Amino acid sequence: MTAPLLEIENLSVTFPTAQGPIEVVRNVSFTLGRERLGIVGESGSGKSMTGRSILKLIRPPGRVTADRMVFDGIDLAAQSERRMRHLRGARISMIMQDPKFSLNPVMTVGEQIGEALQTHRPMARSELQARVLAMLEAVRIDGPERVAGLYPHEISGGMGQRVMIAMMLIPEPDLLIADEPTSALDVSVQAQVLDIIEELVSGKGMGLILISHDLNLVARYCDRILVMNSGEVVEECAAGELANATHPYTRGLLAAMPRMNEDREELPVLDRSSWATGAGT
């Protein structure tokens, strides 16, 4: 049996407050192979913190604990910051929310994509330029030579998303964490960007964690789904079985989604009294 690519056991993230420590992620456990895992939930449910914890991007005074946090046999919790810098990008990449605003405004698109590869795999300039242009073509950007010479303010939001995807995938990582990668885009462009991610991830045999609040989107592009509420995983199911979810929170999320040809006079809201206080109980 093939060993999981990622193993997370009892992951928790805590921040101090004036009222005492607050757990924003609480005892989250899951495994991931070279497959597509979706993590869904409302804003503040702990989705992004879970993704950032895997890359050890939670800085003090935040505190991350886990019984097990292993990536491809590497104990992430035991790695120094210097060692994590070698893993980030090279083997685990993360597309942040609104990635266009993560681009350096004084560097061209081509320079930034090239830097993402050169940092981990030094190579001749001619080879690097060829790889950058090939990656821009892979994310379906027309005229890659022209776009490579543009600055971030000269490209659209959808193109900015594609550039960030190119930056994260050009080192050919084993795991991609995509945190709301299409939240700032209109629906038609969302589909194009997600099709690109799905095509590249599947083609390279990578693992994918897709973080989103959009249940339909995650059900379409993922194999399995984790539903988070108040920092905990309340339900796990195959993507194709999402409509048959049983937890009241998941059922509430599904019921609150608008539908085509809607005939309800008003959308239902989550009845938080319908399940026990404290997710997972």
Backbone hydrogen bonds in HBPLUS format (Angstrom, degrees):
<---DONOR---> <-ACCEPTOR-->    atom                        ^
c    i                          cat <-CA-CA->   ^        H-A-AA   ^      H-
h    n   atom  resd res      DA  || num        DHA   H-A  angle D-A-AA Bond
n    s   type  num  typ     dist DA aas  dist angle  dist       angle   num
A0005-LEU N   A0032-LEU O   2.76 MM  27  5.69 129.8  2.01 136.4 151.7     1
A0072-ASP N   A0005-LEU O   2.72 MM  67  4.87 152.9  1.79 140.8 149.2     2
A0006-LEU N   A0032-LEU O   2.96 MM  26  5.01 153.2  2.04 145.9 150.1     3
A0032-LEU N   A0006-LEU O   2.85 MM  26  5.01 148.9  1.94 149.5 151.4     4
A0007-GLU N   A0070-VAL O   2.83 MM  63  5.15 156.1  1.89 153.1 159.8     5
A0070-VAL N   A0007-GLU O   2.94 MM  63  5.15 153.6  2.01 147.4 153.4     6
A0008-ILE N   A0030-PHE O   2.85 MM  22  5.26 164.2  1.88 169.6 173.6     7
A0030-PHE N   A0008-ILE O   2.89 MM  22  5.26 148.1  1.99 132.7 140.8     8
A0009-GLU N   A0068-ARG O   2.78 MM  59  4.85 149.8  1.86 154.5 149.9     9
A0067-ASP N   A0009-GLU O   2.97 MM  58  5.49 137.4  2.16 150.7 159.7    10
A0068-ARG N   A0009-GLU O   3.34 MM  59  4.85 151.7  2.43 134.4 131.5    11
A0011-LEU N   A0028-VAL O   2.88 MM  17  4.85 176.7  1.88 136.1 135.5    12
A0028-VAL N   A0011-LEU O   2.94 MM  17  4.85 165.3  1.96 136.6 134.2    13
A0012-SER N   A0065-THR O   2.85 MM  53  5.33 159.6  1.89 159.1 160.5    14
A0065-THR N   A0012-SER O   2.96 MM  53  5.33 162.6  1.99 151.3 156.3    15
A0013-VAL N   A0025-VAL O   2.96 MM  12  4.87 151.6  2.04 122.9 127.3    16
A0024-VAL N   A0013-VAL O   2.86 MM  11  5.69 140.3  2.02 153.4 165.8    17
A0025-VAL N   A0013-VAL O   3.40 MM  12  4.87 155.8  2.46 134.3 133.0    18
A0014-THR N   A0063-ARG O   2.85 MM  49  5.13 160.6  1.89 147.3 153.8    19
A0063-ARG N   A0014-THR O   2.82 MM  49  5.13 150.5  1.90 149.5 158.4    20
A0015-PHE N   A0022-ILE O   2.89 MM   7  5.34 159.5  1.93 149.4 153.8    21
A0022-ILE N   A0015-PHE O   2.77 MM   7  5.34 165.5  1.79 155.4 159.4    22
A0020-GLY N   A0017-THR O   2.99 MM   3  5.02 162.0  2.02 106.6 111.8    23
A0026-ARG N   A0231-GLY O   2.72 MM 205  5.31 167.2  1.74 140.0 136.1    24
A0208-LEU N   A0035-GLU O   2.81 MM 173  6.16 157.7  1.86 164.1 163.4    25
A0223-ASP N   A0036-ARG O   2.74 MM 187  5.24 164.3  1.76 138.7 144.1    26
A0224-ARG N   A0036-ARG O   3.25 MM 188  6.70 159.2  2.30 155.7 161.1    27
A0037-LEU N   A0208-LEU O   2.74 MM 171  5.99 174.7  1.74 161.1 160.0    28
A0210-LEU N   A0037-LEU O   2.79 MM 173  6.17 157.8  1.84 153.6 161.2    29
A0038-GLY N   A0224-ARG O   2.82 MM 186  6.14 168.1  1.84 151.1 155.0    30
A0226-LEU N   A0038-GLY O   2.73 MM 188  6.12 158.8  1.78 159.7 166.3    31
A0039-ILE N   A0210-LEU O   2.89 MM 171  6.18 158.8  1.94 146.4 149.2    32
A0212-SER N   A0039-ILE O   3.03 MM 173  6.37 164.2  2.05 161.6 164.1    33
A0040-VAL N   A0226-LEU O   2.92 MM 186  6.32 164.3  1.94 167.9 172.4    34
A0228-MET N   A0040-VAL O   2.81 MM 188  6.10 172.0  1.82 166.5 168.5    35
A0045-SER N   A0042-GLU O   3.12 MM   3  5.53 143.3  2.26 139.7 135.9    36
A0231-GLY N   A0045-SER O   2.86 MM 186  5.09 137.4  2.04 121.4 127.7    37
A0050-THR N   A0046-GLY O   3.06 MM   4  6.13 145.6  2.18 141.3 149.6    38
A0051-GLY N   A0047-LYS O   3.20 MM   4  6.61 158.1  2.26 148.9 153.9    39
A0052-ARG N   A0048-SER O   2.88 MM   4  6.15 165.2  1.91 158.0 161.8    40
A0053-SER N   A0049-MET O   2.93 MM   4  5.95 145.7  2.05 139.0 147.9    41
A0054-ILE N   A0050-THR O   3.37 MM   4  6.66 147.0  2.49 144.6 151.1    42
A0055-LEU N   A0052-ARG O   3.19 MM   3  5.37 126.5  2.49  99.0 111.6    43
A0057-LEU N   A0052-ARG O   2.95 MM   5  5.15 168.3  1.96 143.5 146.3    44
A0056-LYS N   A0053-SER O   2.96 MM   3  4.70 156.5  2.02 100.2 107.3    45
A0062-GLY N   A0059-ARG O   2.92 MM   3  5.54 140.4  2.08 132.8 128.2    46
A0076-LEU N   A0069-MET O   2.86 MM   7  5.74 142.8  2.00 156.1 168.0    47
A0071-PHE N   A0074-ILE O   2.83 MM   3  5.02 158.0  1.88 147.3 147.6    48
A0074-ILE N   A0071-PHE O   2.78 MM   3  5.02 162.2  1.81 116.5 122.2    49
A0078-ALA N   A0075-ASP O   3.14 MM   3  5.57 140.9  2.30 107.3 117.5    50
A0079-GLN N   A0076-LEU O   3.11 MM   3  5.29 162.4  2.14 109.6 115.2    51
A0084-MET N   A0080-SER O   2.91 MM   4  6.20 152.9  1.98 148.7 156.9    52
A0085-ARG N   A0081-GLU O   3.04 MM   4  6.28 144.3  2.17 144.8 153.1    53
A0086-HIS N   A0083-ARG O   3.06 MM   3  5.28 135.3  2.27 100.4 112.5    54
A0087-LEU N   A0083-ARG O   3.28 MM   4  6.69 137.4  2.47 138.5 150.0    55
A0087-LEU N   A0084-MET O   3.00 MM   3  4.95 125.7  2.30  94.2 109.0    56
A0088-ARG N   A0084-MET O   2.80 MM   4  6.01 164.4  1.83 163.1 166.1    57
A0091-ARG N   A0087-LEU O   2.88 MM   4  5.18 166.8  1.90 144.0 147.4    58
A0092-ILE N   A0087-LEU O   3.06 MM   5  6.11 155.5  2.12 155.9 153.7    59
A0089-GLY N   A0092-ILE O   2.63 MM   3  5.29 162.9  1.65 142.9 139.8    60
A0174-ASP N   A0091-ARG O   2.87 MM  83  5.19 141.1  2.02 119.9 128.1    61
A0175-LEU N   A0091-ARG O   3.11 MM  84  6.43 151.4  2.19 151.9 160.4    62
A0093-SER N   A0175-LEU O   2.94 MM  82  6.39 162.3  1.97 161.6 165.1    63
A0177-ILE N   A0093-SER O   2.77 MM  84  6.14 161.6  1.80 151.6 157.9    64
A0095-ILE N   A0177-ILE O   2.79 MM  82  6.26 149.6  1.88 152.9 163.4    65
A0179-ASP N   A0095-ILE O   2.84 MM  84  5.85 167.1  1.86 162.0 164.5    66
A0101-PHE N   A0098-ASP O   3.07 MM   3  6.01 149.9  2.17 129.0 134.0    67
A0102-SER N   A0099-PRO O   2.79 MM   3  5.06 160.3  1.83 113.4 119.7    68
A0103-LEU N   A0100-LYS O   3.24 MM   3  5.55 163.6  2.27 106.9 111.9    69
A0107-MET N   A0104-ASN O   3.36 MM   3  5.65 170.2  2.37 115.9 116.5    70
A0112-GLN N   A0108-THR O   3.07 MM   4  6.37 156.6  2.13 151.7 157.7    71
A0109-VAL N   A0150-LEU O   2.79 MM  41  5.83 153.8  1.85 169.6 177.6    72
A0113-ILE N   A0109-VAL O   3.04 MM   4  6.32 162.6  2.07 157.0 161.4    73
A0110-GLY N   A0148-ALA O   2.78 MM  38  4.04 156.7  1.83 125.5 123.9    74
A0114-GLY N   A0110-GLY O   2.93 MM   4  6.00 162.8  1.96 148.5 154.1    75
A0115-GLU N   A0111-GLU O   2.89 MM   4  6.00 151.8  1.97 142.2 149.9    76
A0116-ALA N   A0112-GLN O   3.18 MM   4  6.37 150.4  2.27 140.4 147.0    77
A0117-LEU N   A0114-GLY O   3.13 MM   3  5.34 132.1  2.37 100.5 112.7    78
A0118-GLN N   A0114-GLY O   2.80 MM   4  5.98 174.4  1.80 162.0 163.9    79
A0119-THR N   A0115-GLU O   3.01 MM   4  5.81 156.3  2.07 145.4 149.0    80
A0120-HIS N   A0117-LEU O   3.10 MM   3  5.67 135.4  2.31 112.0 122.0    81
A0121-ARG N   A0117-LEU O   2.82 MM   4  5.84 144.6  1.94 152.2 163.5    82
A0128-LEU N   A0124-ALA O   2.92 MM   4  6.18 158.1  1.97 155.0 162.2    83
A0129-GLN N   A0125-ARG O   2.94 MM   4  6.16 162.2  1.97 153.3 157.0    84
A0130-ALA N   A0126-SER O   3.12 MM   4  6.31 155.1  2.19 141.2 147.9    85
A0131-ARG N   A0127-GLU O   2.96 MM   4  6.22 153.7  2.03 148.1 155.1    86
A0132-VAL N   A0128-LEU O   2.96 MM   4  6.22 155.2  2.02 151.0 157.8    87
A0133-LEU N   A0129-GLN O   3.05 MM   4  6.28 165.9  2.07 151.9 154.6    88
A0134-ALA N   A0130-ALA O   3.00 MM   4  6.14 156.3  2.05 144.7 151.6    89
A0135-MET N   A0131-ARG O   2.93 MM   4  6.10 147.6  2.04 143.2 151.8    90
A0136-LEU N   A0132-VAL O   2.98 MM   4  6.27 153.0  2.05 148.9 156.1    91
A0137-GLU N   A0133-LEU O   3.04 MM   4  6.30 151.2  2.12 143.6 151.3    92
A0138-ALA N   A0134-ALA O   2.95 MM   4  6.18 144.7  2.08 136.8 147.0    93
A0139-VAL N   A0135-MET O   3.12 MM   4  6.45 137.8  2.30 143.1 152.6    94
A0141-ILE N   A0136-LEU O   3.08 MM   5  5.60 154.4  2.15 150.5 154.5    95
A0140-ARG N   A0137-GLU O   2.94 MM   3  4.98 150.6  2.03 111.5 112.6    96
A0146-ARG N   A0143-GLY O   3.05 MM   3  5.48 120.9  2.41 110.6 124.0    97
A0147-VAL N   A0143-GLY O   3.07 MM   4  6.33 167.8  2.09 159.7 163.3    98
A0148-ALA N   A0144-PRO O   2.88 MM   4  5.86 154.3  1.95 145.8 152.2    99
A0149-GLY N   A0146-ARG O   3.13 MM   3  5.55 144.0  2.27 106.8 116.4   100
A0150-LEU N   A0147-VAL O   3.00 MM   3  5.19 166.4  2.02 112.8 117.2   101
A0154-GLU N   A0151-TYR O   2.78 MM   3  5.45 159.9  1.82 127.4 134.5   102
A0155-ILE N   A0152-PRO O   3.30 MM   3  5.64 170.9  2.31 114.4 115.7   103
A0160-GLY N   A0156-SER O   2.84 MM   4  6.04 149.2  1.94 144.5 154.0   104
A0161-GLN N   A0157-GLY O   3.02 MM   4  6.34 148.2  2.13 146.4 154.0   105
A0162-ARG N   A0158-GLY O   3.17 MM   4  6.48 154.2  2.24 141.5 148.1   106
A0163-VAL N   A0159-MET O   2.86 MM   4  6.16 153.4  1.93 150.7 158.3   107
A0164-MET N   A0160-GLY O   3.01 MM   4  6.25 158.5  2.06 146.5 151.7   108
A0165-ILE N   A0161-GLN O   2.95 MM   4  6.24 154.0  2.02 146.5 154.0   109
A0166-ALA N   A0162-ARG O   2.88 MM   4  6.15 155.4  1.95 146.1 153.0   110
A0167-MET N   A0163-VAL O   2.92 MM   4  6.25 153.5  1.99 148.5 155.7   111
A0168-MET N   A0164-MET O   2.99 MM   4  6.24 155.5  2.05 148.6 154.5   112
A0169-LEU N   A0165-ILE O   2.94 MM   4  6.08 143.8  2.07 148.0 157.8   113
A0170-ILE N   A0166-ALA O   2.94 MM   4  5.75 138.9  2.11 149.3 155.7   114
A0172-GLU N   A0169-LEU O   2.88 MM   3  5.17 156.5  1.93 114.6 122.0   115
A0207-GLY N   A0174-ASP O   2.86 MM  33  6.20 164.4  1.88 152.3 156.9   116
A0176-LEU N   A0207-GLY O   2.91 MM  31  6.26 159.4  1.95 151.9 156.7   117
A0209-ILE N   A0176-LEU O   2.90 MM  33  6.34 157.1  1.96 157.5 162.5   118
A0178-ALA N   A0209-ILE O   2.82 MM  31  6.13 162.3  1.85 161.8 167.8   119
A0211-ILE N   A0178-ALA O   2.82 MM  33  6.02 172.7  1.83 161.1 163.7   120
A0180-GLU N   A0211-ILE O   2.85 MM  31  5.55 155.5  1.91 140.7 146.3   121
A0183-SER N   A0180-GLU O   3.39 MM   3  5.42 176.2  2.40 113.3 112.9   122
A0185-LEU N   A0182-THR O   3.13 MM   3  5.41 167.7  2.15 118.5 120.3   123
A0190-GLN N   A0186-ASP O   2.91 MM   4  6.11 154.5  1.98 156.6 165.0   124
A0191-ALA N   A0187-VAL O   3.21 MM   4  6.49 161.1  2.25 153.0 154.6   125
A0192-GLN N   A0188-SER O   3.44 MM   4  6.72 156.9  2.50 138.3 143.9   126
A0193-VAL N   A0189-VAL O   2.96 MM   4  6.21 166.1  1.98 160.2 162.7   127
A0194-LEU N   A0190-GLN O   2.94 MM   4  6.14 167.5  1.96 159.1 162.5   128
A0195-ASP N   A0191-ALA O   2.90 MM   4  5.99 150.7  1.98 145.3 153.6   129
A0196-ILE N   A0192-GLN O   3.10 MM   4  6.36 149.5  2.19 143.2 150.9   130
A0197-ILE N   A0193-VAL O   3.05 MM   4  6.42 161.3  2.08 150.5 154.8   131
A0198-GLU N   A0194-LEU O   2.87 MM   4  6.03 169.2  1.88 151.5 154.8   132
A0199-GLU N   A0195-ASP O   2.91 MM   4  6.00 159.5  1.95 145.1 151.0   133
A0200-LEU N   A0196-ILE O   2.97 MM   4  6.15 166.3  1.99 156.3 159.3   134
A0201-VAL N   A0197-ILE O   2.87 MM   4  5.93 165.4  1.89 155.7 160.4   135
A0202-SER N   A0198-GLU O   2.97 MM   4  5.94 166.9  1.99 146.8 151.1   136
A0203-GLY N   A0199-GLU O   2.93 MM   4  5.89 155.7  1.99 139.2 147.1   137
A0204-LYS N   A0200-LEU O   3.07 MM   4  6.09 146.1  2.19 141.2 148.2   138
A0206-MET N   A0201-VAL O   3.03 MM   5  5.13 164.4  2.05 150.2 151.8   139
A0205-GLY N   A0202-SER O   3.26 MM   3  5.11 155.0  2.33  97.5 104.9   140
A0218-VAL N   A0214-ASP O   3.15 MM   4  6.39 165.4  2.17 154.2 157.7   141
A0219-ALA N   A0215-LEU O   2.91 MM   4  6.05 160.5  1.95 151.9 157.8   142
A0220-ARG N   A0216-ASN O   3.08 MM   4  6.23 142.3  2.22 141.4 150.6   143
A0221-TYR N   A0217-LEU O   3.17 MM   4  6.43 152.1  2.25 148.8 155.4   144
A0222-CYS N   A0218-VAL O   2.95 MM   4  5.61 138.7  2.13 153.9 158.1   145
A0239-ALA N   A0223-ASP O   2.90 MM  16  5.26 176.9  1.90 126.1 126.6   146
A0225-ILE N   A0237-CYS O   2.82 MM  12  5.49 156.7  1.88 167.3 174.5   147
A0237-CYS N   A0225-ILE O   3.03 MM  12  5.49 155.9  2.09 150.0 157.6   148
A0227-VAL N   A0235-GLU O   2.86 MM   8  5.22 166.0  1.88 161.6 161.8   149
A0234-VAL N   A0227-VAL O   2.81 MM   7  5.82 155.5  1.87 160.5 169.0   150
A0229-ASN N   A0232-GLU O   2.86 MM   3  5.45 153.1  1.93 153.7 161.6   151
A0232-GLU N   A0229-ASN O   3.06 MM   3  5.45 167.9  2.07 117.7 121.5   152
A0241-GLU N   A0238-ALA O   2.86 MM   3  5.27 153.7  1.92 113.1 122.0   153
A0242-LEU N   A0239-ALA O   3.25 MM   3  5.41 167.3  2.27 112.9 113.4   154
A0244-ASN N   A0241-GLU O   2.86 MM   3  5.34 148.3  1.96 113.4 123.6   155
A0245-ALA N   A0242-LEU O   3.00 MM   3  5.20 160.2  2.04 119.2 118.1   156
A0251-ARG N   A0247-HIS O   2.91 MM   4  6.16 166.4  1.92 162.1 166.7   157
A0252-GLY N   A0248-PRO O   2.85 MM   4  5.96 146.3  1.96 139.2 148.5   158
A0253-LEU N   A0249-TYR O   2.96 MM   4  6.31 152.7  2.03 149.4 156.3   159
A0254-LEU N   A0250-THR O   2.98 MM   4  6.25 163.3  2.01 153.9 158.0   160
A0255-ALA N   A0251-ARG O   2.93 MM   4  6.11 157.2  1.98 146.2 152.6   161
A0256-ALA N   A0252-GLY O   3.06 MM   4  6.17 141.4  2.22 141.7 151.0   162
A0257-MET N   A0254-LEU O   3.29 MM   3  5.53 162.3  2.32 106.1 111.3   163
A0274-SER N   A0271-ASP O   3.01 MM   3  5.67 163.7  2.03 121.6 125.0   164
A0281-THR N   A0278-GLY O   3.38 MM   3  6.13 149.2  2.48 140.8 140.2   165
